[in-house]
Amino acid sequence: MDIDEAITLTQNRLADEGDTMGDLLGHFRTRISNVLIGDPQWGRVLECAGRLPITMAALPFGFELPLHEPKPVADFGASLASGTRPAAYFREKVRTDSTDATAQAIVRLFEQMDAEGSRLGEIVGRKLMLEYDIGSAENGISSFPGMFLRPGERPIIGAEGQAGDVACVV
């Protein structure tokens, strides 16, 4: 089984467990110390994750825990890739809700990454990561996530022939 088949199988099984990432993360509370993520913050994580499809859990997700911060706060991050069920979810979201700026940005970015001969797709592949500021947001949850792209198979090291890669990604 190749990686895409394994991801699809995992997404299908996750879809049987619930609808949202919030449904899934709700089961994790007893395994995450209140010292790391306090109850008010955990509620905000679940609220944020409740807006994302559970199938996103087939790819990496997790928490950013500022260990220098004495308060038990965290931000939440989740990955997705074009050509997957979560990508289809966001395409459908754009079709049905023209006000969803996050879905629009994701779909636009995937279109650029997936275009034939795409330099961006060549550099970063099909994946992106969303980071939702929860603990670090002034009012609890930042409505628009940060988006992270990372090099695909080869790192960007600034070597000859790669000088434009960073500019392309940015």
C-alpha positions as CSV (number, residue, x, y, z in Angstrom):
1,M,0.0,0.0,0.0
2,D,1.4,3.4,-0.9
3,I,1.2,6.5,1.2
4,D,-1.8,8.0,-0.6
5,E,-3.8,4.7,-0.2
6,A,-2.9,4.6,3.5
7,I,-4.0,8.2,3.9
8,T,-7.3,7.5,2.1
9,L,-7.9,4.4,4.2
10,T,-7.2,6.4,7.4
11,Q,-9.5,9.2,6.3
12,N,-12.3,6.7,5.6
13,R,-11.9,5.2,9.1
14,L,-11.8,8.6,10.7
15,A,-15.0,9.6,8.9
16,D,-16.7,6.7,10.7
17,E,-15.7,8.1,14.1
18,G,-17.2,11.6,13.8
19,D,-17.6,14.7,11.7
20,T,-15.0,17.2,13.0
21,M,-11.5,17.3,14.5
22,G,-13.2,18.6,17.6
23,D,-15.1,15.2,17.9
24,L,-11.7,13.4,17.8
25,L,-9.8,15.8,20.1
26,G,-12.5,15.5,22.7
27,H,-11.3,12.0,23.4
28,F,-7.7,13.3,24.1
29,R,-8.4,15.5,27.1
30,T,-7.5,12.9,29.7
31,R,-4.2,12.4,28.0
32,I,-3.1,16.1,27.9
33,S,-2.1,17.7,31.2
34,N,-3.9,20.8,32.4
35,V,-0.4,22.2,33.1
36,L,0.2,22.2,29.3
37,I,-3.3,23.2,28.1
38,G,-5.7,24.6,30.7
39,D,-9.5,24.0,30.5
40,P,-10.5,27.3,29.1
41,Q,-7.8,26.9,26.4
42,W,-8.9,23.3,25.7
43,G,-12.4,24.6,25.1
44,R,-11.1,27.0,22.6
45,V,-9.0,24.3,20.9
46,L,-12.2,22.2,20.6
47,E,-14.2,25.1,19.2
48,C,-11.5,25.7,16.6
49,A,-11.1,22.0,15.7
50,G,-14.9,21.7,15.5
51,R,-14.7,23.8,12.3
52,L,-12.3,21.3,10.6
53,P,-13.2,17.9,9.1
54,I,-12.2,14.9,11.1
55,T,-10.4,13.5,8.0
56,M,-7.7,16.1,8.5
57,A,-6.4,13.9,11.4
58,A,-5.0,11.5,8.7
59,L,-2.1,13.9,8.3
60,P,0.0,15.5,11.1
61,F,-1.7,17.7,13.6
62,G,-0.8,19.0,17.0
63,F,-0.3,21.8,19.5
64,E,2.2,24.6,19.8
65,L,3.0,24.9,23.5
66,P,5.0,27.9,24.5
67,L,7.0,26.4,27.3
68,H,8.4,29.9,28.3
69,E,4.8,30.9,29.0
70,P,3.6,30.2,32.6
71,K,0.0,30.1,31.6
72,P,-1.3,26.7,30.2
73,V,-2.0,27.9,26.7
74,A,-1.6,26.4,23.2
75,D,-2.1,27.0,19.6
76,F,-3.5,24.3,17.3
77,G,-2.1,23.1,13.9
78,A,-3.4,20.7,11.3
79,S,-2.1,19.6,7.9
80,L,-3.9,18.9,4.7
81,A,-3.0,18.0,1.1
82,S,-4.6,18.6,-2.2
83,G,-6.4,15.7,-3.7
84,T,-7.7,14.4,-0.4
85,R,-11.1,14.4,1.4
86,P,-10.3,17.5,3.4
87,A,-9.3,19.3,0.2
88,A,-12.7,18.3,-1.2
89,Y,-14.3,19.6,2.0
90,F,-12.8,23.0,1.5
91,R,-13.7,23.1,-2.2
92,E,-17.3,22.4,-1.3
93,K,-17.2,25.0,1.5
94,V,-16.1,27.6,-1.1
95,R,-19.0,26.6,-3.3
96,T,-21.6,26.8,-0.5
97,D,-20.2,29.7,1.6
98,S,-18.7,32.6,-0.3
99,T,-17.8,34.3,3.0
100,D,-15.3,31.6,4.2
101,A,-12.0,33.3,3.7
102,T,-10.0,30.4,5.0
103,A,-11.6,27.9,2.6
104,Q,-11.1,30.4,-0.3
105,A,-7.4,30.8,0.5
106,I,-6.8,27.0,0.8
107,V,-8.6,26.3,-2.5
108,R,-6.7,29.1,-4.3
109,L,-3.4,27.9,-2.9
110,F,-4.1,24.3,-4.0
111,E,-5.1,25.5,-7.4
112,Q,-1.7,27.2,-7.7
113,M,0.1,24.2,-6.3
114,D,-1.7,21.7,-8.6
115,A,-1.5,23.6,-11.8
116,E,0.4,21.9,-14.6
117,G,4.0,23.0,-14.6
118,S,3.5,24.8,-11.2
119,R,6.8,26.0,-9.8
120,L,5.2,26.3,-6.4
121,G,3.9,22.7,-6.6
122,E,7.4,21.6,-7.6
123,I,8.9,23.2,-4.6
124,V,6.3,22.5,-1.8
125,G,4.4,19.5,-3.2
126,R,0.7,19.1,-2.2
127,K,0.8,19.8,1.5
128,L,0.2,22.8,3.7
129,M,-0.3,23.3,7.4
130,L,-2.8,25.6,9.1
131,E,-2.0,27.1,12.5
132,Y,-4.8,28.6,14.6
133,D,-3.7,31.1,17.2
134,I,-5.7,30.2,20.3
135,G,-3.5,30.8,23.3
136,S,-1.6,33.5,21.6
137,A,-4.6,35.3,20.2
138,E,-5.8,38.4,22.0
139,N,-9.5,37.4,21.9
140,G,-9.2,33.7,22.2
141,I,-9.2,32.4,18.6
142,S,-7.8,33.9,15.5
143,S,-10.4,33.4,12.8
144,F,-7.9,33.2,10.0
145,P,-5.1,30.6,10.4
146,G,-1.5,31.0,9.6
147,M,-0.5,28.9,6.6
148,F,2.8,27.1,6.4
149,L,4.4,25.6,3.3
150,R,7.5,23.5,3.5
151,P,9.8,22.1,0.8
152,G,8.7,18.8,-0.6
153,E,11.4,16.3,-1.3
154,R,14.4,18.6,-1.4
155,P,15.3,21.3,1.1
156,I,15.7,24.9,0.1
157,I,19.3,25.6,0.8
158,G,20.0,28.6,-1.4
159,A,22.2,26.7,-3.7
160,E,22.6,27.5,-7.3
161,G,19.4,26.9,-9.1
162,Q,17.3,27.4,-5.9
163,A,17.8,31.2,-5.4
164,G,14.2,31.9,-6.6
165,D,12.6,29.1,-4.6
166,V,12.0,31.2,-1.4
167,A,10.6,34.1,-3.5
168,C,8.3,31.8,-5.3
169,V,6.9,30.3,-2.1
170,V,6.5,33.7,-0.4
